[in-house]
Amino acid sequence: MERKAFIWIVCLGLFAVFPVQSNAFEFDVWNSGISLTEAMKIAEFNDVPLTTAELMKPCQRGKEHYQPDGMKDAQKSRNFCYKDTVVGKTALVTLHFTPMSKKLCNVCIYWANADKAQQKEVLLMLSEKYGEPLKYSPVKDQFPVSPDIRLENPLSEMQFFASDKQNIISVQCTEKRKNELIVIYNDISMAKQEQTEAKAFEQYIKTRYQQQHENKM
Protein backbone atom coordinates (compact mmCIF):
# COMPACT_ATOMS: atom_id res chain seq x y z
CA MET A 1 0.00 0.00 0.00
CA GLU A 2 2.84 2.40 0.82
CA ARG A 3 4.49 1.73 -2.54
CA LYS A 4 1.26 2.36 -4.45
CA ALA A 5 0.56 5.53 -2.49
CA PHE A 6 4.02 6.82 -3.32
CA ILE A 7 3.64 6.05 -7.04
CA TRP A 8 0.31 7.89 -7.00
CA ILE A 9 1.92 10.97 -5.39
CA VAL A 10 4.74 11.00 -7.92
CA CYS A 11 2.21 10.77 -10.73
CA LEU A 12 0.45 13.85 -9.37
CA GLY A 13 3.79 15.60 -9.55
CA LEU A 14 4.16 14.55 -13.17
CA PHE A 15 0.62 15.83 -13.74
CA ALA A 16 1.94 19.35 -13.12
CA VAL A 17 4.30 18.93 -16.07
CA PHE A 18 1.86 17.37 -18.53
CA PRO A 19 -1.51 19.07 -19.26
CA VAL A 20 -4.62 16.93 -18.88
CA GLN A 21 -6.37 15.63 -21.99
CA SER A 22 -9.52 13.55 -22.28
CA ASN A 23 -7.79 10.33 -23.36
CA ALA A 24 -8.07 7.21 -21.24
CA PHE A 25 -5.33 4.64 -20.79
CA GLU A 26 -5.80 1.24 -22.38
CA PHE A 27 -4.64 -2.11 -21.08
CA ASP A 28 -6.01 -5.27 -22.66
CA VAL A 29 -9.83 -4.92 -22.55
CA TRP A 30 -9.78 -2.14 -19.93
CA ASN A 31 -10.03 1.63 -20.35
CA SER A 32 -9.73 4.08 -17.47
CA GLY A 33 -12.89 5.95 -16.56
CA ILE A 34 -15.30 3.09 -17.23
CA SER A 35 -17.85 2.44 -14.52
CA LEU A 36 -17.86 -0.66 -12.37
CA THR A 37 -21.08 -1.75 -14.09
CA GLU A 38 -19.41 -1.40 -17.49
CA ALA A 39 -16.39 -3.33 -16.22
CA MET A 40 -18.63 -6.21 -15.14
CA LYS A 41 -20.17 -6.34 -18.63
CA ILE A 42 -16.72 -6.29 -20.24
CA ALA A 43 -15.56 -9.07 -17.92
CA GLU A 44 -18.60 -11.18 -18.78
CA PHE A 45 -18.24 -10.59 -22.54
CA ASN A 46 -14.53 -11.47 -22.48
CA ASP A 47 -14.93 -14.26 -19.90
CA VAL A 48 -12.58 -12.62 -17.41
CA PRO A 49 -12.96 -14.38 -14.00
CA LEU A 50 -12.93 -11.29 -11.80
CA THR A 51 -13.04 -11.65 -8.04
CA THR A 52 -12.99 -8.99 -5.37
CA ALA A 53 -9.45 -8.36 -4.13
CA GLU A 54 -10.63 -8.78 -0.53
CA LEU A 55 -11.15 -12.50 -1.19
CA MET A 56 -7.47 -12.89 -2.10
CA LYS A 57 -8.35 -15.81 -4.38
CA PRO A 58 -7.61 -14.62 -7.93
CA CYS A 59 -8.83 -16.92 -10.70
CA GLN A 60 -6.81 -17.82 -13.79
CA ARG A 61 -8.18 -16.43 -17.05
CA GLY A 62 -8.51 -19.17 -19.66
CA LYS A 63 -8.91 -21.88 -17.03
CA GLU A 64 -11.71 -20.39 -14.96
CA HIS A 65 -14.70 -18.42 -16.14
CA TYR A 66 -16.68 -15.32 -15.31
CA GLN A 67 -19.11 -16.14 -12.52
CA PRO A 68 -22.06 -13.75 -12.26
CA ASP A 69 -23.08 -15.13 -8.87
CA GLY A 70 -19.72 -14.10 -7.47
CA MET A 71 -20.27 -10.54 -8.70
CA LYS A 72 -23.63 -9.96 -7.01
CA ASP A 73 -22.03 -7.92 -4.25
CA ALA A 74 -19.47 -6.25 -6.52
CA GLN A 75 -20.76 -2.75 -5.77
CA LYS A 76 -19.60 -3.18 -2.17
CA SER A 77 -15.99 -3.34 -3.32
CA ARG A 78 -13.76 -1.21 -5.53
CA ASN A 79 -10.76 -3.51 -5.95
CA PHE A 80 -10.85 -6.57 -8.22
CA CYS A 81 -8.30 -9.06 -9.51
CA TYR A 82 -7.61 -12.07 -11.71
CA LYS A 83 -4.59 -13.93 -13.07
CA ASP A 84 -3.64 -13.78 -16.73
CA THR A 85 -0.73 -14.55 -19.04
CA VAL A 86 0.98 -11.24 -19.78
CA VAL A 87 4.24 -11.08 -21.77
CA GLY A 88 4.39 -14.85 -21.73
CA LYS A 89 4.17 -15.33 -17.96
CA THR A 90 1.44 -15.51 -15.33
CA ALA A 91 0.69 -12.16 -13.73
CA LEU A 92 -1.77 -10.86 -11.17
CA VAL A 93 -3.93 -8.10 -12.67
CA THR A 94 -5.79 -5.79 -10.30
CA LEU A 95 -8.41 -3.16 -11.15
CA HIS A 96 -8.97 -0.22 -8.82
CA PHE A 97 -12.05 2.02 -8.89
CA THR A 98 -12.81 5.38 -7.29
CA PRO A 99 -14.58 5.00 -3.90
CA MET A 100 -17.88 6.72 -4.68
CA SER A 101 -18.47 7.03 -8.43
CA LYS A 102 -16.81 3.61 -8.99
CA LYS A 103 -14.79 4.62 -12.06
CA LEU A 104 -11.68 2.68 -13.08
CA CYS A 105 -8.67 4.79 -12.08
CA ASN A 106 -5.70 2.42 -12.32
CA VAL A 107 -4.69 -1.08 -13.35
CA CYS A 108 -1.76 -2.92 -11.79
CA ILE A 109 0.09 -5.89 -13.33
CA TYR A 110 2.29 -7.85 -10.94
CA TRP A 111 4.76 -10.62 -11.72
CA ALA A 112 6.61 -12.62 -9.06
CA ASN A 113 10.01 -14.10 -9.86
CA ALA A 114 10.53 -11.89 -12.91
CA ASP A 115 14.07 -12.39 -14.20
CA LYS A 116 16.21 -9.72 -15.85
CA ALA A 117 15.19 -10.85 -19.33
CA GLN A 118 11.49 -10.36 -18.57
CA GLN A 119 12.13 -6.98 -16.99
CA LYS A 120 14.02 -5.84 -20.11
CA GLU A 121 11.29 -7.22 -22.37
CA VAL A 122 8.55 -5.29 -20.56
CA LEU A 123 10.56 -2.06 -20.64
CA LEU A 124 11.35 -2.55 -24.34
CA MET A 125 7.69 -3.12 -25.21
CA LEU A 126 6.62 0.01 -23.32
CA SER A 127 9.42 2.04 -24.93
CA GLU A 128 8.40 0.91 -28.41
CA LYS A 129 4.79 1.89 -27.76
CA TYR A 130 5.16 5.06 -25.67
CA GLY A 131 8.70 6.28 -26.32
CA GLU A 132 11.65 6.53 -23.99
CA PRO A 133 11.03 6.65 -20.20
CA LEU A 134 10.59 10.07 -18.64
CA LYS A 135 13.76 11.60 -17.28
CA TYR A 136 13.42 11.99 -13.53
CA SER A 137 16.00 13.06 -10.99
CA PRO A 138 15.08 12.59 -7.30
CA VAL A 139 17.49 15.45 -6.54
CA LYS A 140 16.39 18.03 -9.12
CA ASP A 141 12.71 17.12 -9.39
CA GLN A 142 11.19 17.63 -5.98
CA PHE A 143 7.67 16.20 -5.97
CA PRO A 144 5.71 16.46 -2.71
CA VAL A 145 5.97 13.26 -0.71
CA SER A 146 3.96 12.75 2.46
CA PRO A 147 6.25 12.31 5.50
CA ASP A 148 4.28 9.29 6.66
CA ILE A 149 5.23 7.32 3.54
CA ARG A 150 8.38 5.24 3.93
CA LEU A 151 10.00 3.83 0.81
CA GLU A 152 11.38 0.32 0.82
CA ASN A 153 13.17 0.86 -2.49
CA PRO A 154 14.88 3.92 -3.97
CA LEU A 155 13.10 5.85 -6.67
CA SER A 156 15.87 5.05 -9.12
CA GLU A 157 14.37 1.55 -9.42
CA MET A 158 11.24 3.06 -10.98
CA GLN A 159 10.73 4.22 -14.54
CA PHE A 160 7.85 6.23 -15.91
CA PHE A 161 6.24 6.40 -19.35
CA ALA A 162 3.73 9.01 -20.54
CA SER A 163 1.26 7.48 -22.98
CA ASP A 164 -0.65 10.63 -23.97
CA LYS A 165 0.17 13.36 -21.44
CA GLN A 166 -2.70 12.33 -19.19
CA ASN A 167 -1.73 8.79 -18.32
CA ILE A 168 1.46 7.74 -16.55
CA ILE A 169 2.71 4.16 -16.65
CA SER A 170 5.08 3.32 -13.81
CA VAL A 171 7.41 0.34 -13.81
CA GLN A 172 9.14 -0.93 -10.70
CA CYS A 173 11.68 -3.73 -10.57
CA THR A 174 12.94 -4.95 -7.22
CA GLU A 175 15.23 -7.77 -6.22
CA LYS A 176 14.34 -7.64 -2.54
CA ARG A 177 11.21 -9.73 -2.88
CA LYS A 178 11.91 -12.51 -5.36
CA ASN A 179 12.48 -10.21 -8.33
CA GLU A 180 9.07 -8.54 -8.33
CA LEU A 181 8.03 -6.62 -11.42
CA ILE A 182 5.13 -4.18 -11.12
CA VAL A 183 3.55 -2.10 -13.89
CA ILE A 184 0.82 0.38 -12.98
CA TYR A 185 -1.33 2.28 -15.49
CA ASN A 186 -2.42 5.55 -13.85
CA ASP A 187 -5.06 7.93 -15.19
CA ILE A 188 -4.07 11.26 -13.61
CA SER A 189 -7.49 12.90 -13.84
CA MET A 190 -9.12 9.82 -12.31
CA ALA A 191 -6.45 9.76 -9.59
CA LYS A 192 -7.38 13.32 -8.64
CA GLN A 193 -11.04 12.30 -8.62
CA GLU A 194 -10.19 9.34 -6.40
CA GLN A 195 -8.50 11.65 -3.92
CA THR A 196 -11.45 14.03 -3.89
CA GLU A 197 -13.96 11.22 -3.39
CA ALA A 198 -11.84 9.58 -0.69
CA LYS A 199 -11.81 12.81 1.31
CA ALA A 200 -15.56 13.29 0.84
CA PHE A 201 -16.25 9.70 1.88
CA GLU A 202 -14.02 10.04 4.92
CA GLN A 203 -15.90 13.17 5.96
CA TYR A 204 -19.23 11.38 5.41
CA ILE A 205 -18.18 8.48 7.66
CA LYS A 206 -16.91 10.90 10.29
CA THR A 207 -20.14 12.92 10.28
CA ARG A 208 -22.26 9.76 10.39
CA TYR A 209 -20.26 8.43 13.36
CA GLN A 210 -20.67 11.71 15.23
CA GLN A 211 -24.43 11.66 14.65
CA GLN A 212 -24.72 8.10 15.92
CA HIS A 213 -22.67 8.99 18.98
CA GLU A 214 -24.85 12.02 19.68
CA ASN A 215 -28.03 9.92 19.34
CA LYS A 216 -26.72 7.50 21.94
CA MET A 217 -26.19 10.37 24.37
C-alpha positions as CSV (number, residue, x, y, z in Angstrom):
1,M,0.0,0.0,0.0
2,E,2.8,2.4,0.8
3,R,4.5,1.7,-2.5
4,K,1.3,2.4,-4.5
5,A,0.6,5.5,-2.5
6,F,4.0,6.8,-3.3
7,I,3.6,6.1,-7.0
8,W,0.3,7.9,-7.0
9,I,1.9,11.0,-5.4
10,V,4.7,11.0,-7.9
11,C,2.2,10.8,-10.7
12,L,0.4,13.8,-9.4
13,G,3.8,15.6,-9.6
14,L,4.2,14.5,-13.2
15,F,0.6,15.8,-13.7
16,A,1.9,19.4,-13.1
17,V,4.3,18.9,-16.1
18,F,1.9,17.4,-18.5
19,P,-1.5,19.1,-19.3
20,V,-4.6,16.9,-18.9
21,Q,-6.4,15.6,-22.0
22,S,-9.5,13.6,-22.3
23,N,-7.8,10.3,-23.4
24,A,-8.1,7.2,-21.2
25,F,-5.3,4.6,-20.8
26,E,-5.8,1.2,-22.4
27,F,-4.6,-2.1,-21.1
28,D,-6.0,-5.3,-22.7
29,V,-9.8,-4.9,-22.5
30,W,-9.8,-2.1,-19.9
31,N,-10.0,1.6,-20.3
32,S,-9.7,4.1,-17.5
33,G,-12.9,5.9,-16.6
34,I,-15.3,3.1,-17.2
35,S,-17.8,2.4,-14.5
36,L,-17.9,-0.7,-12.4
37,T,-21.1,-1.8,-14.1
38,E,-19.4,-1.4,-17.5
39,A,-16.4,-3.3,-16.2
40,M,-18.6,-6.2,-15.1
41,K,-20.2,-6.3,-18.6
42,I,-16.7,-6.3,-20.2
43,A,-15.6,-9.1,-17.9
44,E,-18.6,-11.2,-18.8
45,F,-18.2,-10.6,-22.5
46,N,-14.5,-11.5,-22.5
47,D,-14.9,-14.3,-19.9
48,V,-12.6,-12.6,-17.4
49,P,-13.0,-14.4,-14.0
50,L,-12.9,-11.3,-11.8
51,T,-13.0,-11.6,-8.0
52,T,-13.0,-9.0,-5.4
53,A,-9.4,-8.4,-4.1
54,E,-10.6,-8.8,-0.5
55,L,-11.1,-12.5,-1.2
56,M,-7.5,-12.9,-2.1
57,K,-8.4,-15.8,-4.4
58,P,-7.6,-14.6,-7.9
59,C,-8.8,-16.9,-10.7
60,Q,-6.8,-17.8,-13.8
61,R,-8.2,-16.4,-17.1
62,G,-8.5,-19.2,-19.7
63,K,-8.9,-21.9,-17.0
64,E,-11.7,-20.4,-15.0
65,H,-14.7,-18.4,-16.1
66,Y,-16.7,-15.3,-15.3
67,Q,-19.1,-16.1,-12.5
68,P,-22.1,-13.7,-12.3
69,D,-23.1,-15.1,-8.9
70,G,-19.7,-14.1,-7.5
71,M,-20.3,-10.5,-8.7
72,K,-23.6,-10.0,-7.0
73,D,-22.0,-7.9,-4.3
74,A,-19.5,-6.2,-6.5
75,Q,-20.8,-2.8,-5.8
76,K,-19.6,-3.2,-2.2
77,S,-16.0,-3.3,-3.3
78,R,-13.8,-1.2,-5.5
79,N,-10.8,-3.5,-6.0
80,F,-10.8,-6.6,-8.2
81,C,-8.3,-9.1,-9.5
82,Y,-7.6,-12.1,-11.7
83,K,-4.6,-13.9,-13.1
84,D,-3.6,-13.8,-16.7
85,T,-0.7,-14.6,-19.0
86,V,1.0,-11.2,-19.8
87,V,4.2,-11.1,-21.8
88,G,4.4,-14.8,-21.7
89,K,4.2,-15.3,-18.0
90,T,1.4,-15.5,-15.3
91,A,0.7,-12.2,-13.7
92,L,-1.8,-10.9,-11.2
93,V,-3.9,-8.1,-12.7
94,T,-5.8,-5.8,-10.3
95,L,-8.4,-3.2,-11.2
96,H,-9.0,-0.2,-8.8
97,F,-12.0,2.0,-8.9
98,T,-12.8,5.4,-7.3
99,P,-14.6,5.0,-3.9
100,M,-17.9,6.7,-4.7
101,S,-18.5,7.0,-8.4
102,K,-16.8,3.6,-9.0
103,K,-14.8,4.6,-12.1
104,L,-11.7,2.7,-13.1
105,C,-8.7,4.8,-12.1
106,N,-5.7,2.4,-12.3
107,V,-4.7,-1.1,-13.4
108,C,-1.8,-2.9,-11.8
109,I,0.1,-5.9,-13.3
110,Y,2.3,-7.9,-10.9
111,W,4.8,-10.6,-11.7
112,A,6.6,-12.6,-9.1
113,N,10.0,-14.1,-9.9
114,A,10.5,-11.9,-12.9
115,D,14.1,-12.4,-14.2
116,K,16.2,-9.7,-15.8
117,A,15.2,-10.9,-19.3
118,Q,11.5,-10.4,-18.6
119,Q,12.1,-7.0,-17.0
120,K,14.0,-5.8,-20.1
121,E,11.3,-7.2,-22.4
122,V,8.6,-5.3,-20.6
123,L,10.6,-2.1,-20.6
124,L,11.3,-2.5,-24.3
125,M,7.7,-3.1,-25.2
126,L,6.6,0.0,-23.3
127,S,9.4,2.0,-24.9
128,E,8.4,0.9,-28.4
129,K,4.8,1.9,-27.8
130,Y,5.2,5.1,-25.7
131,G,8.7,6.3,-26.3
132,E,11.7,6.5,-24.0
133,P,11.0,6.6,-20.2
134,L,10.6,10.1,-18.6
135,K,13.8,11.6,-17.3
136,Y,13.4,12.0,-13.5
137,S,16.0,13.1,-11.0
138,P,15.1,12.6,-7.3
139,V,17.5,15.4,-6.5
140,K,16.4,18.0,-9.1
141,D,12.7,17.1,-9.4
142,Q,11.2,17.6,-6.0
143,F,7.7,16.2,-6.0
144,P,5.7,16.5,-2.7
145,V,6.0,13.3,-0.7
146,S,4.0,12.8,2.5
147,P,6.3,12.3,5.5
148,D,4.3,9.3,6.7
149,I,5.2,7.3,3.5
150,R,8.4,5.2,3.9
151,L,10.0,3.8,0.8
152,E,11.4,0.3,0.8
153,N,13.2,0.9,-2.5
154,P,14.9,3.9,-4.0
155,L,13.1,5.9,-6.7
156,S,15.9,5.0,-9.1
157,E,14.4,1.6,-9.4
158,M,11.2,3.1,-11.0
159,Q,10.7,4.2,-14.5
160,F,7.8,6.2,-15.9
161,F,6.2,6.4,-19.4
162,A,3.7,9.0,-20.5
163,S,1.3,7.5,-23.0
164,D,-0.6,10.6,-24.0
165,K,0.2,13.4,-21.4
166,Q,-2.7,12.3,-19.2
167,N,-1.7,8.8,-18.3
168,I,1.5,7.7,-16.5
169,I,2.7,4.2,-16.6
170,S,5.1,3.3,-13.8
171,V,7.4,0.3,-13.8
172,Q,9.1,-0.9,-10.7
173,C,11.7,-3.7,-10.6
174,T,12.9,-5.0,-7.2
175,E,15.2,-7.8,-6.2
176,K,14.3,-7.6,-2.5
177,R,11.2,-9.7,-2.9
178,K,11.9,-12.5,-5.4
179,N,12.5,-10.2,-8.3
180,E,9.1,-8.5,-8.3
181,L,8.0,-6.6,-11.4
182,I,5.1,-4.2,-11.1
183,V,3.5,-2.1,-13.9
184,I,0.8,0.4,-13.0
185,Y,-1.3,2.3,-15.5
186,N,-2.4,5.5,-13.9
187,D,-5.1,7.9,-15.2
188,I,-4.1,11.3,-13.6
189,S,-7.5,12.9,-13.8
190,M,-9.1,9.8,-12.3
191,A,-6.4,9.8,-9.6
192,K,-7.4,13.3,-8.6
193,Q,-11.0,12.3,-8.6
194,E,-10.2,9.3,-6.4
195,Q,-8.5,11.7,-3.9
196,T,-11.5,14.0,-3.9
197,E,-14.0,11.2,-3.4
198,A,-11.8,9.6,-0.7
199,K,-11.8,12.8,1.3
200,A,-15.6,13.3,0.8
201,F,-16.2,9.7,1.9
202,E,-14.0,10.0,4.9
203,Q,-15.9,13.2,6.0
204,Y,-19.2,11.4,5.4
205,I,-18.2,8.5,7.7
206,K,-16.9,10.9,10.3
207,T,-20.1,12.9,10.3
208,R,-22.3,9.8,10.4
209,Y,-20.3,8.4,13.4
210,Q,-20.7,11.7,15.2
211,Q,-24.4,11.7,14.6
212,Q,-24.7,8.1,15.9
213,H,-22.7,9.0,19.0
214,E,-24.8,12.0,19.7
215,N,-28.0,9.9,19.3
216,K,-26.7,7.5,21.9
217,M,-26.2,10.4,24.4
